[in-house]
Amino acid sequence: MLGLLVVAVLGFPVYWMVNTAFKPAKDAIDPDPHFFPSTFTLENFKRALEVADFWGPVGRSLVVSLVVVVIGIAVGMLAALAISRFAFRGRKIVIVGILAVQMVPLVAMIIPVFLLLNDLGQYDRLTGLIITYLTFILPFTVWTLRGFIVNIPKELEEAAMVDGCTRTGAFVRVVFPLLAPGMVATSVYGFIQAWNEYLYALMLMSQQNQTATVWLGNFITKNGTEYAPMMAGSTMMAVPIVILFLLVQRKMAAGLTAGAVKG
Amino acid sequence: MSAAETTTAKAPPVRQAPPPGPGAGRHPGKPAGKPSAPGARTGASVPWLLLAPCLTVLVLVLGYPLYRLVALSFQKFGQPQLWGFQEAESVGFANFARILGDGEFWAVVLRTVVFAGGAVVLTMVLGMLIALLLQRVSPWVKALISVVLVASWGMPIIVATAIFKWLFDADYGVLNWLIDKLPGVDMIGHNWFASGPQGLAVIMLLVVWGAVPFVVITLSAGLTQVPKELEEAARLDGAGAWGVFRFVTLPILKPIIVMLTTLSVIWDMGVFPQVYVMRNGHPEPEFQVLTTYSFDKAFVVNDYGTGSAIALVTVFLLLGAVAVYMRQMLKIGEVE
């Protein structure tokens, strides 16, 4: 019972988004709310897709998120390996440094980042956005991948090395395959973070280069919000994200908590 | 859920043998770093080579702006300086003196702390309750809750904000309509955003709603690692449900709870789009929190120096909470 109540309360906003996406636009702004679409319509999707250029912003978001994830995983993986498999002087400082980066609220950095990109001629460029996103994707990637690497027993590598593998060979043949699920989980999470980012996308990109999240904001105008097409647009954006999430959230949580409980 | 389980199948042995006692193996007095690790015998340059790309990115894209943020907060930096017509001139502590001497600033600080504090407490309590509930419900309810959690977690903040704004809309909002159905209550046309506290309460709900899934999912992962034997032993010794939770579950989960709380503090102090979008990009004075206040000063008034000073004060405010988290993380770093 309690469980179902939780579902109802937590799930209502999501339900409302999908529900509204399919109902006629005038039902969306009816003082008597319609809990089911009276007539089932795809008009809102059409409007979002055709009238308000959907693919441009979504394409840009896709490019930015994918590049951020690929670079983030490649670079983050090396760093995670260094802090979880090597004992070296300064390791602690590096760990604290990487974690400390998470402490700086993004919005606090928006002013200098804006000025920096302005100076570099990267304002309103996708590359500029990609570089800035790396700052919050990277620490997260490093920390989570560390969690996954720690869970792979060192003995496996040592055994491979006894069998004649080099250290690199042992890593590539033994650890890497075991790490794959963790990397997928981390990538998905990083992708979603980049995909959903709003503030930097709003500040660093102009109207014609806006990303999907900012584009959604276009439906909010001075004369009121066009809820129905906005919900249609966000439903289309959210569906793939939710599916990705469903696939990896378990792994994700395991990586995040690894080492926290067991030490 | 089923998909998640299939990926688990080929995963490495995630679970290690449970420690002999709660935390018994935690302080083995093993010197941090140094020998034992197999890596020790490789050249010391290898880890640094591995770290180099990551550190380079972070230093360049974060280190420099951070330095610039500090520098800016001591400068007069407005439109002319931005366009390069004028050199930025140093004004010492003038920016800080101005904001710290401004009553409005302190009101904003207080509002932010109350807002973030409330959001964090609500998030953690609700998150813990739902995580515990998840352990008890039947599999299909559990699956249903998980789907809902993930769906709300994966929803873009701006979409969530738009939906909440609408649920609480004065004329077309579902909530007013629903409350109005209660006998003797007239809520039609009630404007939640007419007053700061009420409006911020709605925004707090939105923040909590968005943050709860992460907390629940992480805590659930943690709960699966609590050794069943310990709970049973406690129960045999006569502990009630609360006792087991208080003296067995909670201590074991403590590291995770500290981590989640600290992250929540950071995130909730840094709430921006929720307030910004909810108030159509122009939060009224009684809706201003530190982030939007700093943003307004910088980009609306074009006073980047003052905006930076406010941002810097925010960072310092966070350092207190961060200290706890840091110690925790260091401990984790050490035992490995």
Boltz contact constraints between the chains, C-beta under 6 A:
constraints:
  - contact:
      token1: [A, 3]
      token2: [B, 137]
      max_distance: 6.0
  - contact:
      token1: [A, 3]
      token2: [B, 141]
      max_distance: 6.0
  - contact:
      token1: [A, 6]
      token2: [B, 130]
      max_distance: 6.0
  - contact:
      token1: [A, 6]
      token2: [B, 145]
      max_distance: 6.0
  - contact:
      token1: [A, 7]
      token2: [B, 144]
      max_distance: 6.0
  - contact:
      token1: [A, 7]
      token2: [B, 145]
      max_distance: 6.0
  - contact:
      token1: [A, 7]
      token2: [B, 148]
      max_distance: 6.0
  - contact:
      token1: [A, 10]
      token2: [B, 148]
      max_distance: 6.0
  - contact:
      token1: [A, 10]
      token2: [B, 152]
      max_distance: 6.0
  - contact:
      token1: [A, 11]
      token2: [B, 148]
      max_distance: 6.0
  - contact:
      token1: [A, 13]
      token2: [B, 163]
      max_distance: 6.0
  - contact:
      token1: [A, 14]
      token2: [B, 151]
      max_distance: 6.0
  - contact:
      token1: [A, 14]
      token2: [B, 152]
      max_distance: 6.0
  - contact:
      token1: [A, 16]
      token2: [B, 163]
      max_distance: 6.0
  - contact:
      token1: [A, 17]
      token2: [B, 163]
      max_distance: 6.0
  - contact:
      token1: [A, 29]
      token2: [B, 172]
      max_distance: 6.0
  - contact:
      token1: [A, 31]
      token2: [B, 171]
      max_distance: 6.0
  - contact:
      token1: [A, 31]
      token2: [B, 172]
      max_distance: 6.0
  - contact:
      token1: [A, 33]
      token2: [B, 174]
      max_distance: 6.0
  - contact:
      token1: [A, 33]
      token2: [B, 177]
      max_distance: 6.0
  - contact:
      token1: [A, 75]
      token2: [B, 53]
      max_distance: 6.0
  - contact:
      token1: [A, 75]
      token2: [B, 54]
      max_distance: 6.0
  - contact:
      token1: [A, 78]
      token2: [B, 50]
      max_distance: 6.0
  - contact:
      token1: [A, 79]
      token2: [B, 51]
      max_distance: 6.0
  - contact:
      token1: [A, 79]
      token2: [B, 54]
      max_distance: 6.0
  - contact:
      token1: [A, 81]
      token2: [B, 50]
      max_distance: 6.0
  - contact:
      token1: [A, 82]
      token2: [B, 47]
      max_distance: 6.0
  - contact:
      token1: [A, 82]
      token2: [B, 50]
      max_distance: 6.0
  - contact:
      token1: [A, 82]
      token2: [B, 51]
      max_distance: 6.0
  - contact:
      token1: [A, 85]
      token2: [B, 39]
      max_distance: 6.0
  - contact:
      token1: [A, 86]
      token2: [B, 39]
      max_distance: 6.0
  - contact:
      token1: [A, 86]
      token2: [B, 47]
      max_distance: 6.0
  - contact:
      token1: [A, 87]
      token2: [B, 33]
      max_distance: 6.0
  - contact:
      token1: [A, 87]
      token2: [B, 34]
      max_distance: 6.0
  - contact:
      token1: [A, 87]
      token2: [B, 37]
      max_distance: 6.0
  - contact:
      token1: [A, 87]
      token2: [B, 39]
      max_distance: 6.0
  - contact:
      token1: [A, 87]
      token2: [B, 40]
      max_distance: 6.0
  - contact:
      token1: [A, 88]
      token2: [B, 44]
      max_distance: 6.0
  - contact:
      token1: [A, 88]
      token2: [B, 47]
      max_distance: 6.0
  - contact:
      token1: [A, 91]
      token2: [B, 33]
      max_distance: 6.0
  - contact:
      token1: [A, 92]
      token2: [B, 333]
      max_distance: 6.0
  - contact:
      token1: [A, 95]
      token2: [B, 333]
      max_distance: 6.0
  - contact:
      token1: [A, 99]
      token2: [B, 329]
      max_distance: 6.0
  - contact:
      token1: [A, 101]
      token2: [B, 58]
      max_distance: 6.0
  - contact:
      token1: [A, 101]
      token2: [B, 62]
      max_distance: 6.0
  - contact:
      token1: [A, 103]
      token2: [B, 266]
      max_distance: 6.0
  - contact:
      token1: [A, 103]
      token2: [B, 318]
      max_distance: 6.0
  - contact:
      token1: [A, 103]
      token2: [B, 322]
      max_distance: 6.0
  - contact:
      token1: [A, 105]
      token2: [B, 270]
      max_distance: 6.0
  - contact:
      token1: [A, 107]
      token2: [B, 270]
      max_distance: 6.0
  - contact:
      token1: [A, 107]
      token2: [B, 272]
      max_distance: 6.0
  - contact:
      token1: [A, 107]
      token2: [B, 291]
      max_distance: 6.0
  - contact:
      token1: [A, 108]
      token2: [B, 311]
      max_distance: 6.0
  - contact:
      token1: [A, 108]
      token2: [B, 314]
      max_distance: 6.0
  - contact:
      token1: [A, 108]
      token2: [B, 315]
      max_distance: 6.0
  - contact:
      token1: [A, 109]
      token2: [B, 65]
      max_distance: 6.0
  - contact:
      token1: [A, 111]
      token2: [B, 298]
      max_distance: 6.0
  - contact:
      token1: [A, 111]
      token2: [B, 304]
      max_distance: 6.0
  - contact:
      token1: [A, 111]
      token2: [B, 307]
      max_distance: 6.0
  - contact:
      token1: [A, 111]
      token2: [B, 308]
      max_distance: 6.0
  - contact:
      token1: [A, 112]
      token2: [B, 65]
      max_distance: 6.0
  - contact:
      token1: [A, 112]
      token2: [B, 68]
      max_distance: 6.0
  - contact:
      token1: [A, 112]
      token2: [B, 69]
      max_distance: 6.0
  - contact:
      token1: [A, 113]
      token2: [B, 65]
      max_distance: 6.0
  - contact:
      token1: [A, 116]
      token2: [B, 65]
      max_distance: 6.0
  - contact:
      token1: [A, 131]
      token2: [B, 61]
      max_distance: 6.0
  - contact:
      token1: [A, 134]
      token2: [B, 57]
      max_distance: 6.0
  - contact:
      token1: [A, 135]
      token2: [B, 61]
      max_distance: 6.0
  - contact:
      token1: [A, 135]
      token2: [B, 62]
      max_distance: 6.0
  - contact:
      token1: [A, 151]
      token2: [B, 12]
      max_distance: 6.0
  - contact:
      token1: [A, 151]
      token2: [B, 14]
      max_distance: 6.0
  - contact:
      token1: [A, 152]
      token2: [B, 12]
      max_distance: 6.0
  - contact:
      token1: [A, 178]
      token2: [B, 12]
      max_distance: 6.0
  - contact:
      token1: [A, 181]
      token2: [B, 7]
      max_distance: 6.0
  - contact:
      token1: [A, 181]
      token2: [B, 11]
      max_distance: 6.0
  - contact:
      token1: [A, 196]
      token2: [B, 156]
      max_distance: 6.0
  - contact:
      token1: [A, 198]
      token2: [B, 157]
      max_distance: 6.0
  - contact:
      token1: [A, 198]
      token2: [B, 158]
      max_distance: 6.0
  - contact:
      token1: [A, 198]
      token2: [B, 273]
      max_distance: 6.0
  - contact:
      token1: [A, 199]
      token2: [B, 272]
      max_distance: 6.0
  - contact:
      token1: [A, 213]
      token2: [B, 156]
      max_distance: 6.0
  - contact:
      token1: [A, 213]
      token2: [B, 158]
      max_distance: 6.0
  - contact:
      token1: [A, 216]
      token2: [B, 158]
      max_distance: 6.0
  - contact:
      token1: [A, 217]
      token2: [B, 158]
      max_distance: 6.0
  - contact:
      token1: [A, 227]
      token2: [B, 166]
      max_distance: 6.0
  - contact:
      token1: [A, 234]
      token2: [B, 159]
      max_distance: 6.0
  - contact:
      token1: [A, 238]
      token2: [B, 155]
      max_distance: 6.0
  - contact:
      token1: [A, 241]
      token2: [B, 154]
      max_distance: 6.0
  - contact:
      token1: [A, 242]
      token2: [B, 151]
      max_distance: 6.0
  - contact:
      token1: [A, 242]
      token2: [B, 154]
      max_distance: 6.0
  - contact:
      token1: [A, 245]
      token2: [B, 150]
      max_distance: 6.0
  - contact:
      token1: [A, 245]
      token2: [B, 154]
      max_distance: 6.0
  - contact:
      token1: [A, 246]
      token2: [B, 150]
      max_distance: 6.0
  - contact:
      token1: [A, 247]
      token2: [B, 3]
      max_distance: 6.0
  - contact:
      token1: [A, 249]
      token2: [B, 150]
      max_distance: 6.0
  - contact:
      token1: [A, 249]
      token2: [B, 217]
      max_distance: 6.0
  - contact:
      token1: [A, 250]
      token2: [B, 4]
      max_distance: 6.0
  - contact:
      token1: [A, 251]
      token2: [B, 7]
      max_distance: 6.0
  - contact:
      token1: [A, 253]
      token2: [B, 217]
      max_distance: 6.0
  - contact:
      token1: [A, 253]
      token2: [B, 218]
      max_distance: 6.0
  - contact:
      token1: [A, 253]
      token2: [B, 221]
      max_distance: 6.0
  - contact:
      token1: [A, 254]
      token2: [B, 14]
      max_distance: 6.0
  - contact:
      token1: [A, 254]
      token2: [B, 221]
      max_distance: 6.0
  - contact:
      token1: [A, 256]
      token2: [B, 218]
      max_distance: 6.0
  - contact:
      token1: [A, 257]
      token2: [B, 218]
      max_distance: 6.0
  - contact:
      token1: [A, 257]
      token2: [B, 221]
      max_distance: 6.0
  - contact:
      token1: [A, 257]
      token2: [B, 222]
      max_distance: 6.0
  - contact:
      token1: [A, 257]
      token2: [B, 256]
      max_distance: 6.0
  - contact:
      token1: [A, 259]
      token2: [B, 332]
      max_distance: 6.0
  - contact:
      token1: [A, 260]
      token2: [B, 255]
      max_distance: 6.0
  - contact:
      token1: [A, 260]
      token2: [B, 256]
      max_distance: 6.0
  - contact:
      token1: [A, 261]
      token2: [B, 222]
      max_distance: 6.0
  - contact:
      token1: [A, 261]
      token2: [B, 225]
      max_distance: 6.0
  - contact:
      token1: [A, 262]
      token2: [B, 16]
      max_distance: 6.0
  - contact:
      token1: [A, 263]
      token2: [B, 26]
      max_distance: 6.0
  - contact:
      token1: [A, 263]
      token2: [B, 335]
      max_distance: 6.0
